[in-house]
Structure formats: C-alpha cells, structure tokens
C-alpha cells in the first residue's frame, strides 16, 4: 500500500511543479509495472490444480500405453485427477478478480481447465481400450 502512496505523491509533485527532480522520478515510477506478490492465493490454487491435471495427463498417457495390463486403474485415476483439477481450475477462474497479471491465477485456471479436459479424454480413451482388450 505504501508503494501506491509513493506513486500518488510523486505524481502529484510532478504535476504541481514541485521539486526539480520530481518529473524524472515520476516518469520512472509510472513506467514500472504494478508489483504483485509472487505467490498469491489465486496463483497457489492455480498451481495446485495444474499439478493435479498434469499428473492426470501423465497417468492417462501411461494408461493408454498399457491398456491391457493395468490400464483400467490408471484410466480411472487419470479421469478422476482430470475432473478434480478441472473443477479446481474452474473455481479459480470464477473467483479471480481481474485479468492476467493481477495475481488472481486466472491464466493458471484456464490452463488447468484445458489440461483437465485432456486428462479426462486420455483416461476415457484408455478405459475404452482396456474394455476392448479384456
């Protein structure tokens, strides 16, 4: 919050013709992007959902390769992981306030949605293939 106050005070000094060095400082401060902490709660939930769906994609891919042997259990695990990650990613997107770069995790939420669908499709195909071979 103090950086916002500093920014406003510097901009006010530059516009009012305050100290002689206020204009270059304000130009430098205004050119800097707004800083957001690296790990906000939205980003953490997005990262957790991405990790979950990535695990689902990997398990689904392995299940697709081993459809006859252990493919059924892996396929169910991939579908469950994909569904859970998709739900979490959807909740991140719905609860995010602002767009990309604001710290809400909206980009990660959308990525989790896409990868979660991919994990569920891989799991579904592996499950269908294991039923054919069984």
Secondary structure, 3 states (H helix, E strand, C coil): CHHHHHHHHHHHHHHCCCCCCHHHHHHHHHHCCCCCCCCCHHHHHHHHHHHHHHHHHHHHHHHHHCCCCCHHHHHHHHHHHHHHHHHHHHHHHHHCCCCCCCCCCHHHHHHHHHHHHHHHHHHHHHHHHHHHHC
